[in-house]
Amino acid sequence: MTRWLPAMLVVACGAPATPSQPPQTPPPPQSTEPTACCASYDDLRALDGRRVVLVGTYEPTAVRKGKPRAEDDAKARTVAIHTSGDLSVMLEVYYAPLGTRSDDEIARFAHKRVRVVGTMHARTPERIVDGEGPLQTMIGPCVTDIEAISEAP
């Protein structure tokens, strides 16, 4: 049976087809550089879902109901980036495990100007609990899928 295999392949596959149309030119390569973000909330909304570079001050920030208290921020493990455009953007979704920043990261960057590369979300995703539906959460912007945090000049 093995001596028939080459012949069977030619019969099954046939001769190479001649294309009736020329092959399409592949699309131009997309830039892998993230987009600078955000001078205003309108800019932030326009970049929703896109890979961005966010520059601002790294501030440990307690997410809580009611009036903020300074002592809460001193113990905070969630972080907001405050931009020169008066925007406040959380690092990751604050209620998810990645929203809790490491002690090392907080010690390294707290109150410093940083550059963050990640995916911008104009609104924090809803928190949904099985059987209960969406819970009430903060709705402010956040950066997820963080690729890098570094000190900025």
C-alpha positions, -999 to +999 in steps of 0.1 A: +000+000+000+029+024+007+040+024-030+006+039-039+007+067-014+025+092-037+001+085-065-029+088-042-017+122-030-014+135-065-049+123-073-064+135-041-047+169-041-044+174-078-020+197-095-013+231-079-041+255-087-034+286-106-048+316-087-074+335-106-065+367-087-031+379-075-025+374-038-035+403-016-008+425-002-006+421+036-018+450+056+009+474+068+024+465+102+006+482+131+026+503+154+034+486+187+040+519+204+013+527+229-006+560+226+001+588+250-028+594+274-046+616+286-049+654+287-086+653+294-114+629+302-125+632+265-091+619+255-094+591+280-128+580+267-115+581+231-087+557+242-110+533+260-098+497+254-065+508+238-029+503+249-017+536+264+012+553+282-001+571+312+022+595+331+014+610+365+020+607+402+017+573+418-005+577+449-016+549+472-054+555+475-080+539+497-112+530+479-140+534+504-174+548+508-178+581+525-154+610+530-117+600+524-094+601+554-056+606+553-050+576+576-068+553+552-045+563+523-014+556+546-025+520+547-038+517+511-028+489+488-047+502+458-031+530+437-043+558+415-022+577+390-029+615+392-022+632+359-013+668+352-047+671+336-064+665+370-074+629+361-072+601+386-068+566+371-067+534+392-040+508+385-059+476+376-095+469+388-093+479+425-115+450+437-096+423+418-064+406+431-042+426+407-056+458+421-038+452+453-003+465+446+027+449+463+045+465+492+077+466+472+060+484+443+043+509+467+076+516+485+094+521+452+070+545+435+048+561+461+044+599+455+068+598+425+061+606+389+057+574+369+051+560+334+026+532+331+020+511+300-013+492+299-049+491+286-071+521+294-107+516+305-128+548+308-150+530+334-141+503+359-158+470+349-188+459+369-182+435+397-207+406+392-213+380+419-230+347+409-266+347+419-265+383+430-258+402+398-237+434+396-226+450+428-223+487+434-187+497+426-166+528+418-170+537+381-138+557+375-112+549+349-085+523+353-055+508+335-054+470+333-030+445+317-002+466+330+030+458+311+054+482+329+057+508+356+088+530+357+099+563+371+092+592+346+114+623+342 
